[in-house]
Amino acid sequence: MVVWQAGQSVQIWASGASPGAGDDDGAGLATQEAKPKLKRPPLYKVLLLNDDYTPMEFVVYVLERFFGMGREKATQIMLTVHTRGSAVCGVYPRDVAETKSEQVNQCAQENNHPLLSQVEMAD
């Protein structure tokens, strides 16, 4: 017989034994903890938005520094931002995406550039 107890543990009674029957020493009782089901957190995209004033080299620098891209990949993303108006820099859990976006915006502001990033829920 299987009995669910508080705390999500499963108690399995040996054949012939039942809860409350016999002695209280726990003989024939096996306890197995139920494993919690984990699900992945929702993901969010960090986007860079194009403007007509931020130097391309600064955008490459931001992509290398905050998104860990190599020079070639950062240059490709920068050109996508320049030609299409925006580009995804990375996909992360919400807290990480918001932190990266804030870091980019703060760095741009400190360097007197109008570069902006924003966070959107990933599809």
C-alpha positions as CSV (number, residue, x, y, z in Angstrom):
1,M,0.0,0.0,0.0
2,V,1.3,3.5,-0.8
3,V,0.5,6.4,1.5
4,W,1.2,10.0,0.7
5,Q,2.4,12.0,3.8
6,A,3.0,15.7,4.3
7,G,6.3,16.9,2.9
8,Q,5.7,14.9,-0.3
9,S,7.4,11.7,0.9
10,V,6.1,8.4,-0.2
11,Q,5.8,5.6,2.4
12,I,5.6,2.0,1.1
13,W,4.4,-0.6,3.6
14,A,5.7,-4.2,3.4
15,S,3.1,-6.8,2.5
16,G,0.9,-7.7,5.4
17,A,1.8,-4.5,7.3
18,S,-0.4,-1.4,7.3
19,P,-0.2,2.0,8.9
20,G,-0.9,1.7,12.7
21,A,-0.8,-2.1,12.7
22,G,1.9,-4.0,14.6
23,D,4.8,-2.4,16.4
24,D,6.0,1.2,16.2
25,D,9.6,0.4,15.3
26,G,9.2,1.2,11.6
27,A,10.1,-2.3,10.4
28,G,9.1,-2.9,6.9
29,L,8.8,0.8,6.2
30,A,10.7,2.4,3.3
31,T,10.5,6.1,2.7
32,Q,11.3,7.7,-0.7
33,E,11.4,11.5,-1.2
34,A,9.3,12.6,-4.2
35,K,11.4,14.6,-6.6
36,P,10.1,18.0,-7.4
37,K,9.4,18.7,-11.0
38,L,11.6,21.5,-12.3
39,K,10.8,23.6,-15.3
40,R,13.0,26.0,-17.2
41,P,12.4,29.7,-16.6
42,P,11.0,31.7,-19.4
43,L,13.6,33.3,-21.7
44,Y,14.0,36.9,-22.7
45,K,15.8,38.5,-25.7
46,V,18.1,41.4,-25.2
47,L,17.9,43.7,-28.3
48,L,20.2,46.5,-29.4
49,L,18.4,49.4,-31.1
50,N,20.0,51.4,-34.0
51,D,20.6,55.1,-33.8
52,D,22.4,57.5,-36.1
53,Y,25.0,58.7,-33.6
54,T,26.6,55.9,-31.7
55,P,29.9,54.9,-33.4
56,M,30.0,51.3,-34.8
57,E,33.2,50.6,-32.9
58,F,31.4,51.4,-29.6
59,V,28.6,49.0,-30.4
60,V,31.2,46.3,-31.1
61,Y,32.9,47.1,-27.8
62,V,29.5,46.7,-25.9
63,L,28.8,43.4,-27.6
64,E,32.3,42.0,-26.7
65,R,32.2,43.3,-23.1
66,F,28.6,42.5,-22.0
67,F,27.7,39.6,-24.3
68,G,31.1,37.8,-24.5
69,M,31.2,37.9,-28.3
70,G,34.4,37.7,-30.3
71,R,35.3,40.5,-32.7
72,E,33.9,38.8,-35.8
73,K,30.5,37.9,-34.2
74,A,30.2,41.4,-32.6
75,T,30.8,43.0,-35.9
76,Q,28.1,40.9,-37.6
77,I,25.6,41.8,-34.9
78,M,26.6,45.5,-35.1
79,L,26.0,45.5,-38.9
80,T,22.6,43.8,-38.4
81,V,21.6,46.5,-35.9
82,H,22.8,49.1,-38.4
83,T,21.0,47.7,-41.4
84,R,17.8,46.3,-39.8
85,G,17.3,48.7,-36.9
86,S,17.7,46.2,-34.2
87,A,19.3,42.8,-33.4
88,V,19.1,40.1,-30.7
89,C,22.4,40.1,-28.7
90,G,21.4,37.2,-26.5
91,V,18.6,35.1,-24.9
92,Y,18.6,34.7,-21.1
93,P,16.4,34.2,-18.1
94,R,14.6,37.5,-17.2
95,D,16.9,38.7,-14.4
96,V,20.0,38.1,-16.5
97,A,18.5,39.8,-19.6
98,E,17.4,42.9,-17.6
99,T,20.8,43.2,-15.9
100,K,22.6,43.0,-19.3
101,S,20.2,45.6,-20.8
102,E,20.7,48.0,-17.9
103,Q,24.5,47.5,-18.1
104,V,24.5,48.4,-21.8
105,N,22.3,51.4,-21.3
106,Q,24.4,52.7,-18.4
107,C,27.6,52.2,-20.3
108,A,26.3,54.1,-23.3
109,Q,25.1,56.9,-21.1
110,E,28.4,57.2,-19.3
111,N,30.2,57.4,-22.7
112,N,27.7,60.0,-24.0
113,H,26.1,57.7,-26.7
114,P,22.4,57.3,-27.3
115,L,22.7,53.5,-27.8
116,L,19.7,51.7,-26.2
117,S,18.9,48.1,-25.5
118,Q,15.6,46.6,-24.4
119,V,14.3,43.2,-23.2
120,E,11.5,41.2,-24.9
121,M,10.0,37.9,-24.1
122,A,11.5,35.2,-26.4
123,D,9.1,33.2,-28.6
